[in-house]
Amino acid sequence: MESHELNSNNELSGTVHGPTIQAGVVHGGIHIGFDATPGRLTPWQLPPSGHMVDREVELAALERHRARAERASRPVLASVSGLGGIGKTALALKWLHTLRAYFPDGQLYAELGAGSADEPALPEQVLARFLRALGVPASQVPTTLVERTALYRSLTAERRLAVLLDDAATAAQVRPLLPGGGNVAAVTSRSRLPGLTVDGCYPVHLDSLAPEAAVELLADTLPDDRVASQPGDARILVELCAGLPLAVRVAGARLAARPHRRITTMVRALTAERDRLEALAIDGDHDVRAALDLSYRALSPSAARLYRLLGLHPGPEFATAVAVAVLAGERDAAEALETLHDASLLFETEEERHRFHDLVRLHSIAKAQEDETPEERARAVRRIADHYLASATRAEQLVDPQHRTMARDYGSDPVFIADVGADSEAALDWQERELPNLMSVIRHSLSAGFPTVAWQLADALWPLFLRRKFYDDWHTAHDEGLAAAAALGDKAAECRMLTSGGVGRLGSGDHGLALQMFERAADLFLDRGDRLGQARTLNYRGLALQRLGRLDEAAGLFRQANVELTLCGDARAGALARLNLADIALTTGHPAEAIKHGRAARSALGDAGDTYNAARANTLLGNACIALHRLDDAQERFSSALQTLRGLGADYETARALGGMAEVAERCGEVRTARDQCREALDLYSSVGRSQSTEAEATRHRLRRLDNGLPDA
């Protein structure tokens, strides 16, 4: 992991060239560019294919379409539409899994969320996940939909891939996600998506199962011979389920849990329920509602309560820990969760992660509205939000213990924290895995009545955004957090959202907006009489001005920051400002001045215990010594920097120091040493996604020159 990190005070320093920044406390000449040749990965993302009945005709039609399209050298695109629970995804998975031998370069899968409680997935967000799955580092994913679409189609044009776009809302949502080249893409949707016709889409619409097929499915669900011994009742039962696979499986699971109950009993119950549940139909399908209500009524009180409260969860899937949180720590939460699985009301997406079928989720929400008071529903939603806030904060503390964590506000109920891992890497993985849920909580917090959660959760995600560069979510989280802080009138929170959000804008290349955000934060600090906070924004504003090419103005702000931060008692932040001045001096051809500022900064940073930035100061000093032809001094500075940086795992800064040492070695005639150092530096640049940076290109050019025996230019 690249180690350009913002420190506990959120200061940055350094000149960064390109559309992104690696991290927050940045100084030294850093050139960031897009790697046009990402590592080639083979993703296998499709969920497993389960048992399916009575879809042979549709499978054959899909395969005929594929054969025709391939003979005509056209991309293969098909859509599968139908009622929720009809088996659209099962059919698409069955088809695509049979094609694995034809598409050896992998499978991509995305749930587009048309039936979710949250907004449907944005194409740009799905593209970011696809690009990362195809080997593009997160820091190199383009920032716009147009750029992401172009890169995605370029990467897929020469591959043989199968893509499943599940639960699509519109053709416009799907179109940017269609791969390039001769790949196959399947789309499922409740709608028929006629807009995809212009893209050559072959439509398949699914109706309910025929009675014979539905009876076969029921028999597959029951582990005994009741279907064979009671064929008439079995047929009536599946007709009451409207031939919907979901409803058949739910009814079958209920019967399976009662091996001595006759199918006739279930038929009588369902028939009676139909007349009583007219107002509670899902998508107008009364029989599905009846089947789900029967399963619900059979649950234990604890499982029934968990069922209806989990429907209030804002995201599409959740971990086991959420069940504990939603039941406020009841001891039988795990048993209740298992009961929901046994009743086919939940399914497991991976180990310890669960989700509802979308129709079942609607039913659980209806039951929460029917059986829980508004106050208890609100408390349950708050328990879920507090669980995510506390868990994300725990992860934040593991990853960046020096981050100035502001106070967290929780509701009145006990707060339950997930196991986020024992080290920083595991904690980051937890935040990334839960990011869709965390973002849903942020988006809903203001309307749900707890705006503090919006900005505090955005703040807790700082380590993830800083290190893994999810810029879209970074921007959204801080925009939502800023709105929540403003609604609260919390000026300190507004300042945090502006500065942290501004860093995200700076990293994604929106330098002008970043400058505006930093200036607004400075005004708020000034209004609050917070001299230290206002002084800290000077470094932020200086960096934004550097990106904008306004070096004289940036230098002026860095000088002012050095003075004011030191007077305010933050000598370390003042030293970072001094280091920024050294960087500008070196960039503008004044190495002696760079050495003066760099030495002062290194000394102060060392006194403050900031070994990382002190080492980076040594790298800058080494480059300044080269410019003054003081090669022995340069070698000493680079060696000192490397000793520290290697121990910190700071691969990017290590590569920069190695590049400097290679230049010294070349000038001293040590060709073999220089060549080895260049190769090691290039390996490190590649490992952090910086193989196309200006510094990497300079190192590559030096290595070619050394290999060809050419003199130093």
VEXLODREN-914375 format. One record per residue (C-alpha): residue number from 1; x, y, z. Coordinates in Angstrom, 2 decimals. Layout:
N
NUM X Y Z
...
# end
This chain:
713
1 0.00 0.00 0.00
2 1.35 3.41 -0.96
3 2.11 5.44 2.12
4 1.33 9.01 1.10
5 -1.07 9.57 3.98
6 -2.70 12.60 5.53
7 -1.63 12.89 9.11
8 -3.72 13.47 12.20
9 -4.06 17.13 11.29
10 -5.05 16.60 7.68
11 -2.12 18.62 6.32
12 -0.69 18.03 2.88
13 2.44 19.17 1.12
14 4.14 18.72 -2.23
15 3.73 19.20 -5.93
16 1.47 16.58 -7.47
17 1.05 16.36 -11.25
18 -1.88 14.42 -12.71
19 -5.52 13.60 -12.08
20 -5.12 12.04 -8.66
21 -3.14 12.31 -5.44
22 -1.90 9.33 -3.50
23 -2.63 10.73 -0.07
24 -2.84 13.67 2.21
25 0.53 14.63 3.72
26 2.33 14.99 0.42
27 5.58 16.74 -0.37
28 8.32 16.23 -2.88
29 7.91 16.21 -6.64
30 5.16 13.67 -7.19
31 3.90 12.99 -10.71
32 0.81 10.87 -10.95
33 -0.46 9.54 -14.25
34 -2.77 6.86 -15.58
35 -1.34 3.42 -16.16
36 -2.53 2.47 -19.61
37 -1.56 -1.17 -19.14
38 -3.25 -2.39 -15.95
39 -2.50 -5.82 -14.63
40 -4.63 -8.39 -16.46
41 -6.95 -10.16 -14.05
42 -9.49 -12.91 -14.75
43 -12.61 -12.21 -12.67
44 -15.12 -15.00 -11.99
45 -17.94 -13.06 -10.37
46 -21.09 -14.95 -11.35
47 -22.98 -16.48 -8.42
48 -23.47 -20.24 -8.60
49 -26.31 -21.62 -10.71
50 -28.97 -23.54 -8.81
51 -31.61 -26.06 -9.86
52 -33.99 -24.81 -12.53
53 -37.05 -26.39 -14.12
54 -39.06 -25.84 -17.31
55 -36.86 -23.24 -18.98
56 -35.41 -25.42 -21.74
57 -37.26 -23.49 -24.46
58 -35.86 -20.16 -23.26
59 -32.35 -21.61 -22.88
60 -32.46 -22.95 -26.42
61 -33.65 -19.58 -27.73
62 -30.82 -17.76 -25.97
63 -28.27 -20.17 -27.38
64 -29.64 -19.81 -30.92
65 -29.35 -16.03 -30.56
66 -25.73 -16.38 -29.45
67 -24.87 -18.61 -32.38
68 -26.47 -16.21 -34.88
69 -24.74 -13.19 -33.38
70 -21.34 -14.87 -33.42
71 -21.76 -15.96 -37.04
72 -22.49 -12.34 -37.90
73 -19.53 -11.14 -35.76
74 -21.86 -9.13 -33.54
75 -21.78 -8.77 -29.76
76 -24.21 -11.06 -27.95
77 -26.82 -9.18 -25.91
78 -29.98 -10.69 -24.40
79 -32.50 -9.51 -21.83
80 -34.63 -11.65 -19.54
81 -37.71 -9.94 -18.13
82 -40.59 -10.94 -15.89
83 -42.19 -10.60 -12.48
84 -39.99 -10.48 -9.44
85 -39.33 -14.03 -8.24
86 -40.10 -15.55 -11.64
87 -36.59 -16.97 -12.12
88 -34.94 -14.37 -14.38
89 -31.58 -14.50 -12.65
90 -31.67 -18.29 -12.43
91 -32.16 -18.55 -16.20
92 -29.43 -16.03 -16.99
93 -26.99 -17.77 -14.66
94 -27.76 -21.19 -16.09
95 -27.12 -19.91 -19.62
96 -23.93 -18.00 -18.86
97 -22.43 -20.83 -16.81
98 -22.83 -23.17 -19.78
99 -20.76 -20.73 -21.85
100 -17.70 -20.65 -19.62
101 -15.59 -22.61 -22.08
102 -16.41 -20.09 -24.82
103 -15.51 -17.08 -22.68
104 -12.30 -17.99 -20.83
105 -11.33 -14.43 -19.85
106 -13.80 -14.23 -17.00
107 -17.27 -13.28 -15.83
108 -18.48 -9.93 -14.51
109 -21.58 -9.53 -12.38
110 -23.42 -6.46 -11.11
111 -26.73 -6.08 -9.32
112 -28.22 -2.84 -10.63
113 -30.76 -2.45 -7.85
114 -34.01 -1.60 -9.66
115 -35.97 -3.43 -6.97
116 -33.96 -2.23 -3.97
117 -35.07 0.28 -1.38
118 -32.14 2.48 -2.30
119 -31.62 4.23 -5.61
120 -30.63 2.01 -8.56
121 -26.88 1.62 -9.01
122 -25.24 4.37 -11.05
123 -23.45 3.13 -14.18
124 -20.28 5.00 -13.23
125 -20.16 3.19 -9.88
126 -20.62 -0.21 -11.51
127 -17.97 0.63 -14.10
128 -15.52 1.50 -11.35
129 -16.02 -1.97 -9.82
130 -15.70 -3.65 -13.21
131 -12.51 -1.76 -14.02
132 -10.95 -2.74 -10.70
133 -11.96 -6.37 -11.34
134 -10.20 -6.18 -14.71
135 -6.97 -5.03 -13.08
136 -7.19 -1.23 -13.05
137 -5.95 0.11 -9.67
138 -8.59 2.11 -7.80
139 -6.39 5.21 -7.96
140 -6.34 5.01 -11.77
141 -10.07 4.61 -12.42
142 -11.14 7.65 -14.51
143 -13.44 10.15 -12.85
144 -16.17 10.59 -15.50
145 -18.73 8.20 -16.93
146 -17.55 8.84 -20.47
147 -13.92 8.04 -19.61
148 -14.85 4.95 -17.61
149 -17.05 3.65 -20.41
150 -14.29 4.18 -22.97
151 -11.67 2.42 -20.84
152 -14.05 -0.45 -20.03
153 -14.81 -1.08 -23.69
154 -11.14 -0.84 -24.59
155 -10.20 -3.40 -21.94
156 -13.00 -5.80 -22.93
157 -12.59 -5.45 -26.71
158 -9.79 -8.03 -26.91
159 -11.16 -10.39 -24.27
160 -13.81 -13.11 -24.20
161 -16.05 -12.25 -21.27
162 -19.55 -13.03 -20.00
163 -21.34 -10.17 -18.22
164 -24.55 -10.38 -16.16
165 -26.35 -7.12 -15.37
166 -28.97 -8.17 -12.84
167 -32.16 -6.29 -11.94
168 -31.76 -3.38 -14.35
169 -33.98 -0.33 -14.11
170 -33.64 1.22 -17.57
171 -31.86 0.77 -20.87
172 -29.92 3.96 -20.15
173 -28.55 2.40 -16.97
174 -27.44 -0.70 -18.89
175 -25.95 0.80 -22.05
176 -22.61 2.08 -20.59
177 -22.08 -1.34 -18.99
178 -22.16 -3.31 -22.24
179 -18.69 -4.69 -23.00
180 -16.77 -4.12 -26.20
181 -15.76 -6.77 -28.70
182 -17.40 -10.14 -29.19
183 -18.49 -10.70 -25.61
184 -21.82 -11.89 -24.24
185 -24.00 -9.78 -21.96
186 -27.24 -10.79 -20.26
187 -29.60 -8.31 -18.61
188 -32.42 -9.15 -16.20
189 -35.20 -6.73 -15.39
190 -38.82 -6.62 -14.31
191 -39.32 -4.35 -17.32
192 -38.92 -5.51 -20.91
193 -36.39 -2.72 -21.67
194 -37.44 -2.06 -25.26
195 -34.79 0.65 -25.50
196 -32.13 -2.05 -25.79
197 -33.60 -3.22 -29.09
198 -31.49 -0.62 -30.91
199 -28.42 -2.30 -29.38
200 -29.31 -5.64 -30.97
201 -30.80 -7.06 -27.78
202 -32.69 -10.36 -27.97
203 -35.61 -10.24 -25.49
204 -36.83 -13.22 -23.47
205 -39.86 -12.76 -21.22
206 -40.60 -15.29 -18.50
207 -44.08 -16.25 -17.40
208 -45.01 -18.35 -14.41
209 -44.07 -22.00 -14.41
210 -46.49 -24.44 -15.90
211 -48.26 -26.48 -13.18
212 -46.24 -29.62 -13.99
213 -42.97 -27.74 -13.73
214 -44.04 -25.98 -10.54
215 -44.95 -29.38 -9.03
216 -41.47 -30.62 -10.03
217 -39.94 -27.63 -8.26
218 -42.04 -28.30 -5.17
219 -40.88 -31.92 -5.17
220 -37.28 -30.74 -5.45
221 -37.81 -28.53 -2.38
222 -39.31 -31.31 -0.24
223 -36.99 -34.11 0.89
224 -39.76 -36.74 0.99
225 -42.50 -38.33 -1.17
226 -45.45 -36.12 -0.23
227 -45.70 -34.66 -3.71
228 -45.79 -38.10 -5.28
229 -48.34 -39.38 -2.77
230 -50.53 -36.25 -2.88
231 -50.31 -35.11 -6.52
232 -53.70 -33.40 -6.61
233 -53.03 -31.29 -3.54
234 -49.52 -30.50 -4.80
235 -50.97 -29.16 -8.06
236 -53.51 -27.00 -6.21
237 -50.77 -25.67 -3.95
238 -48.50 -24.55 -6.80
239 -51.49 -22.96 -8.54
240 -52.14 -20.98 -5.37
241 -48.49 -19.93 -5.60
242 -49.25 -18.65 -9.12
243 -46.43 -20.75 -10.51
244 -43.92 -18.26 -9.11
245 -40.71 -20.11 -8.21
246 -40.12 -17.97 -5.15
247 -43.56 -18.65 -3.73
248 -43.29 -22.38 -4.50
249 -39.97 -22.60 -2.69
250 -41.29 -20.65 0.33
251 -44.32 -22.93 0.58
252 -42.07 -25.96 0.15
253 -39.72 -24.79 2.89
254 -42.67 -24.45 5.25
255 -43.79 -27.99 4.47
256 -40.23 -29.32 4.73
257 -40.06 -27.98 8.29
258 -43.17 -30.07 9.14
259 -42.57 -33.55 7.71
260 -45.84 -34.97 9.08
261 -48.11 -32.21 7.73
262 -50.15 -33.02 4.67
263 -50.08 -30.70 1.67
264 -53.86 -30.37 2.08
265 -53.34 -28.38 5.28
266 -51.15 -25.86 3.46
267 -53.70 -25.61 0.66
268 -56.53 -24.82 3.11
269 -54.43 -22.21 4.88
270 -53.36 -20.49 1.67
271 -56.89 -20.43 0.33
272 -58.15 -18.78 3.50
273 -55.31 -16.25 3.49
274 -56.11 -15.08 -0.05
275 -59.34 -13.39 1.00
276 -57.75 -11.71 3.99
277 -54.65 -10.23 2.35
278 -56.05 -8.27 -0.60
279 -54.49 -5.02 0.61
280 -51.12 -6.60 1.27
281 -50.30 -7.95 -2.20
282 -46.78 -7.52 -3.61
283 -46.79 -6.23 -7.17
284 -50.47 -7.24 -7.32
285 -49.61 -10.91 -6.76
286 -51.91 -11.99 -3.92
287 -50.67 -15.57 -3.79
288 -47.08 -14.61 -3.10
289 -48.23 -12.45 -0.22
290 -50.26 -15.33 1.17
291 -47.33 -17.74 1.00
292 -44.99 -15.27 2.67
293 -47.52 -14.43 5.38
294 -47.89 -18.08 6.22
295 -44.13 -18.45 6.57
296 -44.01 -15.31 8.69
297 -46.73 -16.53 11.04
298 -44.78 -19.76 11.60
299 -41.68 -17.94 12.84
300 -40.73 -17.74 16.48
301 -41.33 -14.32 18.05
302 -37.63 -13.48 17.92
303 -37.23 -14.61 14.29
304 -40.38 -12.74 13.27
305 -39.12 -9.56 14.90
306 -35.73 -9.94 13.23
307 -37.45 -10.54 9.89
308 -39.50 -7.37 9.96
309 -36.72 -5.18 11.39
310 -34.12 -6.39 8.88
311 -36.40 -5.07 6.19
312 -35.48 -1.59 7.45
313 -31.82 -2.15 6.60
314 -30.86 0.46 3.99
315 -28.55 -1.64 1.81
316 -29.12 -4.76 -0.28
317 -27.16 -7.21 1.87
318 -25.82 -7.33 5.39
319 -23.48 -9.22 7.69
320 -24.47 -11.37 10.64
321 -23.44 -8.61 13.04
322 -26.32 -6.46 11.76
323 -28.79 -9.04 13.06
324 -27.27 -8.73 16.52
325 -27.44 -4.94 16.32
326 -31.02 -4.82 15.08
327 -32.18 -7.05 17.96
328 -30.19 -4.93 20.43
329 -27.93 -7.82 21.36
330 -30.51 -10.49 22.06
331 -28.73 -13.79 22.67
332 -30.80 -15.73 20.15
333 -30.06 -13.40 17.21
334 -27.93 -16.03 15.49
335 -30.63 -18.67 15.99
336 -33.28 -16.30 14.66
337 -31.14 -15.59 11.60
338 -30.75 -19.31 10.96
339 -34.52 -19.72 11.23
340 -35.02 -17.15 8.48
341 -32.62 -19.10 6.25
342 -34.39 -22.35 6.98
343 -37.69 -20.75 5.98
344 -36.14 -19.57 2.66
345 -36.81 -15.98 3.68
346 -33.13 -15.11 3.51
347 -30.33 -16.44 1.37
348 -26.60 -16.34 1.96
349 -24.48 -14.48 -0.60
350 -21.21 -15.55 0.96
351 -20.08 -16.67 4.37
352 -21.79 -14.63 7.09
353 -23.49 -12.32 4.57
354 -27.20 -12.39 3.87
355 -29.87 -10.77 1.75
356 -33.58 -10.88 1.04
357 -35.10 -11.65 -2.30
358 -36.55 -8.29 -3.31
359 -40.17 -9.46 -2.94
360 -39.46 -10.91 0.48
361 -37.87 -7.65 1.53
362 -41.01 -5.75 0.55
363 -43.02 -8.18 2.63
364 -40.75 -7.72 5.64
365 -41.11 -3.94 5.37
366 -44.88 -4.28 5.26
367 -44.77 -6.43 8.38
368 -42.60 -3.88 10.16
369 -45.14 -1.18 9.34
370 -47.97 -3.43 10.52
371 -46.46 -4.94 13.66
372 -44.00 -2.32 14.95
373 -44.77 1.15 16.26
374 -43.24 4.13 14.44
375 -41.06 4.74 17.47
376 -39.68 1.20 17.46
377 -39.05 1.31 13.72
378 -37.13 4.55 14.18
379 -35.10 3.04 17.03
380 -34.24 -0.02 14.93
381 -33.05 2.14 12.04
382 -30.93 4.13 14.48
383 -29.44 0.92 15.92
384 -28.43 -0.12 12.41
385 -26.90 3.29 11.72
386 -25.07 3.30 15.06
387 -23.71 -0.17 14.36
388 -22.18 0.99 11.10
389 -20.91 4.26 12.58
390 -19.24 2.57 15.55
391 -17.76 -0.21 13.40
392 -16.43 2.22 10.79
393 -14.93 4.33 13.59
394 -13.22 1.25 15.05
395 -11.75 0.53 11.62
396 -10.67 4.16 11.31
397 -8.82 3.94 14.61
398 -7.01 0.77 13.51
399 -5.93 2.23 10.18
400 -5.07 5.75 11.26
401 -4.81 6.03 15.06
402 -3.47 9.59 14.80
403 -6.44 10.88 12.85
404 -8.17 13.62 14.80
405 -11.39 11.69 15.35
406 -14.16 14.03 16.34
407 -16.82 12.99 18.83
408 -19.36 10.38 17.78
409 -23.02 10.67 18.75
410 -25.12 7.54 19.24
411 -28.74 6.83 20.10
412 -30.04 5.63 23.45
413 -29.85 1.89 22.70
414 -26.71 -0.24 23.16
415 -24.28 -0.06 20.25
416 -22.84 -3.26 18.78
417 -19.56 -3.17 16.87
418 -18.60 -5.58 14.11
419 -15.33 -7.48 14.07
420 -13.41 -5.28 11.63
421 -10.15 -7.20 11.89
422 -7.00 -6.97 13.93
423 -4.84 -4.81 11.69
424 -5.09 -1.85 9.36
425 -5.34 -3.88 6.16
426 -8.22 -5.99 7.49
427 -9.96 -2.86 8.75
428 -9.67 -1.23 5.32
429 -11.05 -4.39 3.74
430 -14.03 -4.24 6.10
431 -14.75 -0.62 5.19
432 -14.49 -1.41 1.48
433 -16.74 -4.49 1.76
434 -19.39 -2.53 3.65
435 -19.07 0.64 1.57
436 -22.44 0.24 -0.24
437 -24.22 -0.08 3.12
438 -22.22 2.73 4.69
439 -23.08 5.02 1.78
440 -26.77 4.10 2.08
441 -26.70 5.03 5.76
442 -25.07 8.36 4.93
443 -27.65 9.13 2.24
444 -30.61 8.31 4.49
445 -29.42 9.77 7.80
446 -30.63 13.31 7.27
447 -34.16 12.29 6.27
448 -34.23 9.62 9.00
449 -33.73 12.26 11.67
450 -30.13 11.69 12.75
451 -28.01 14.06 10.62
452 -24.98 13.68 12.90
453 -24.51 10.15 11.55
454 -24.15 11.48 7.99
455 -21.11 13.64 8.62
456 -19.59 11.44 11.33
457 -19.74 8.34 9.11
458 -18.22 10.29 6.22
459 -15.46 11.31 8.62
460 -14.90 7.71 9.73
461 -14.43 6.65 6.08
462 -11.48 9.02 5.67
463 -8.79 6.27 5.83
464 -10.53 4.23 3.12
465 -11.05 7.16 0.78
466 -7.49 8.36 1.33
467 -5.83 5.04 0.60
468 -8.10 3.32 -1.91
469 -9.33 6.35 -3.82
470 -13.07 5.69 -4.16
471 -13.52 9.23 -5.41
472 -17.21 8.99 -6.39
473 -18.19 7.83 -2.90
474 -15.69 10.25 -1.34
475 -17.42 13.16 -3.04
476 -20.95 11.93 -2.28
477 -20.23 11.15 1.37
478 -18.75 14.56 2.06
479 -21.43 16.40 0.12
480 -24.09 14.62 2.20
481 -22.08 15.16 5.37
482 -21.66 18.85 4.61
483 -25.41 19.26 4.05
484 -26.10 17.48 7.35
485 -23.57 19.61 9.25
486 -25.07 22.77 7.77
487 -28.57 21.65 8.76
488 -27.31 21.15 12.31
489 -25.51 24.49 12.35
490 -22.38 22.61 13.43
491 -19.56 24.81 12.10
492 -16.79 22.49 13.29
493 -18.37 19.61 11.38
494 -18.78 21.82 8.32
495 -15.08 22.66 8.44
496 -14.17 18.98 8.65
497 -16.39 18.09 5.70
498 -15.00 20.97 3.65
499 -11.35 20.17 4.28
500 -11.64 16.38 3.96
501 -13.99 16.70 1.01
502 -11.67 19.24 -0.57
503 -8.82 16.75 -0.40
504 -10.97 14.34 -2.36
505 -11.68 16.97 -5.00
506 -7.98 17.78 -5.13
507 -7.17 14.12 -5.64
508 -9.66 13.65 -8.47
509 -8.31 16.68 -10.31
510 -11.00 19.27 -9.51
511 -8.47 21.75 -8.19
512 -10.67 24.82 -8.59
513 -13.51 23.36 -6.53
514 -11.02 22.12 -3.94
515 -9.66 25.65 -3.58
516 -13.18 27.00 -3.11
517 -13.88 24.43 -0.39
518 -10.65 25.20 1.44
519 -11.36 28.94 1.27
520 -14.87 28.41 2.60
521 -13.45 26.36 5.48
522 -10.95 29.14 6.20
523 -13.81 31.66 6.42
524 -15.72 29.42 8.82
525 -12.65 28.93 11.02
526 -12.17 32.69 11.02
527 -15.81 33.30 11.99
528 -15.42 30.86 14.86
529 -12.23 32.54 16.04
530 -10.28 29.32 15.44
531 -6.82 30.63 14.52
532 -5.26 27.19 14.37
533 -7.94 25.76 12.10
534 -7.70 28.76 9.81
535 -3.91 28.47 9.70
536 -4.14 24.81 8.73
537 -6.18 25.68 5.67
538 -3.24 27.69 4.36
539 -1.42 24.49 3.41
540 -4.55 23.13 1.72
541 -5.05 26.30 -0.26
542 -1.38 26.40 -1.17
543 -1.53 22.89 -2.59
544 -4.62 23.72 -4.63
545 -2.83 26.75 -6.04
546 0.17 24.58 -6.91
547 -2.10 22.26 -8.91
548 -3.46 25.32 -10.68
549 0.07 26.44 -11.59
550 -0.04 29.56 -9.39
551 3.30 28.89 -7.70
552 4.02 32.40 -6.41
553 0.66 32.56 -4.62
554 1.17 29.04 -3.28
555 4.61 29.95 -1.93
556 3.13 32.99 -0.20
557 0.53 30.85 1.56
558 3.16 28.30 2.59
559 5.30 31.05 4.13
560 2.28 32.39 5.98
561 1.35 28.88 7.15
562 4.87 28.27 8.46
563 4.71 31.40 10.60
564 1.13 31.14 11.83
565 1.13 27.42 12.56
566 4.32 27.75 14.56
567 2.84 30.64 16.55
568 -0.30 28.56 17.20
569 1.83 25.78 18.66
570 1.62 23.31 15.77
571 5.32 23.12 14.90
572 4.88 19.95 12.89
573 2.29 21.50 10.56
574 4.54 24.52 10.24
575 7.39 22.22 9.23
576 5.24 20.71 6.49
577 4.60 24.20 5.16
578 8.36 24.79 5.17
579 8.84 21.56 3.25
580 6.30 22.78 0.67
581 8.46 25.87 0.21
582 11.50 23.65 -0.33
583 9.60 21.74 -2.99
584 8.64 24.92 -4.84
585 12.22 26.21 -4.63
586 13.57 22.99 -6.14
587 10.90 22.96 -8.84
588 11.70 26.54 -9.84
589 15.47 25.98 -10.02
590 16.68 27.25 -6.65
591 18.36 24.20 -5.02
592 20.27 26.18 -2.39
593 17.04 27.71 -1.11
594 15.45 24.25 -1.21
595 18.23 22.91 1.02
596 17.72 25.73 3.52
597 13.98 25.09 3.84
598 14.37 21.31 3.62
599 16.89 21.10 6.45
600 14.71 23.22 8.74
601 11.67 21.10 7.91
602 13.54 17.82 8.44
603 14.77 18.91 11.84
604 11.31 20.00 13.04
605 9.64 16.86 11.68
606 12.21 14.67 13.38
607 11.62 16.49 16.67
608 7.88 15.87 16.24
609 8.45 12.13 15.71
610 7.26 12.21 12.11
611 9.85 9.84 10.68
612 7.93 9.34 7.44
613 7.91 12.98 6.42
614 11.43 13.50 7.74
615 12.54 10.73 5.37
616 10.73 12.39 2.49
617 12.55 15.59 3.37
618 15.81 13.67 3.00
619 14.78 12.61 -0.51
620 14.13 16.22 -1.44
621 17.48 17.24 0.03
622 19.20 14.51 -1.97
623 17.71 15.85 -5.20
624 18.78 19.38 -4.28
625 22.34 18.16 -3.63
626 22.43 16.53 -7.07
627 21.43 19.85 -8.60
628 24.43 21.41 -6.80
629 26.74 18.52 -7.88
630 27.27 17.47 -4.25
631 27.04 13.75 -4.97
632 28.41 12.45 -1.65
633 25.86 14.52 0.28
634 23.12 13.36 -2.07
635 24.07 9.70 -1.54
636 23.95 10.18 2.23
637 20.50 11.81 2.11
638 19.02 9.12 -0.14
639 20.50 6.31 1.99
640 19.01 7.81 5.12
641 15.62 8.19 3.44
642 15.64 4.60 2.20
643 16.47 3.18 5.60
644 13.30 4.72 7.01
645 10.98 4.34 4.03
646 11.63 0.65 3.48
647 10.64 -0.04 7.08
648 7.40 1.87 6.62
649 6.40 0.07 3.44
650 6.20 3.41 1.65
651 6.77 1.97 -1.83
652 6.20 5.15 -3.84
653 8.59 7.25 -1.78
654 11.08 4.37 -1.72
655 11.00 4.31 -5.52
656 11.65 8.05 -5.65
657 14.66 7.72 -3.35
658 15.97 4.80 -5.42
659 15.65 6.90 -8.55
660 17.81 9.55 -6.94
661 20.40 6.99 -5.87
662 20.48 5.58 -9.41
663 21.28 9.05 -10.74
664 24.12 9.42 -8.24
665 25.48 5.97 -9.12
666 25.35 6.72 -12.84
667 27.20 9.98 -12.40
668 29.84 8.13 -10.37
669 30.27 5.55 -13.13
670 28.67 2.68 -11.16
671 26.57 1.43 -14.06
672 25.58 -1.96 -12.65
673 24.43 -0.43 -9.35
674 22.49 2.27 -11.18
675 20.83 -0.31 -13.40
676 19.75 -2.45 -10.42
677 18.37 0.56 -8.59
678 16.38 1.65 -11.65
679 14.84 -1.80 -12.00
680 13.86 -1.94 -8.34
681 12.37 1.54 -8.54
682 10.30 0.62 -11.61
683 8.98 -2.49 -9.87
684 7.85 -0.34 -6.96
685 6.24 2.27 -9.21
686 4.31 -0.51 -10.91
687 3.21 -2.03 -7.58
688 1.50 1.21 -6.57
689 -0.02 1.98 -9.97
690 2.43 4.71 -10.87
691 4.27 3.08 -13.76
692 3.22 5.91 -16.09
693 4.20 8.77 -13.78
694 6.78 11.34 -14.86
695 9.28 9.99 -12.34
696 8.78 6.40 -13.50
697 9.24 7.48 -17.11
698 12.45 9.31 -16.18
699 13.72 6.17 -14.43
700 12.75 4.05 -17.44
701 14.61 6.44 -19.74
702 17.68 6.25 -17.50
703 17.60 2.45 -17.56
704 17.38 2.38 -21.37
705 20.34 4.72 -21.55
706 22.32 2.57 -19.15
707 21.45 -0.60 -21.08
708 22.58 1.02 -24.33
709 25.79 2.41 -22.87
710 24.82 6.01 -23.65
711 26.28 8.93 -21.65
712 24.20 10.84 -19.11
713 22.35 13.64 -20.87
# end
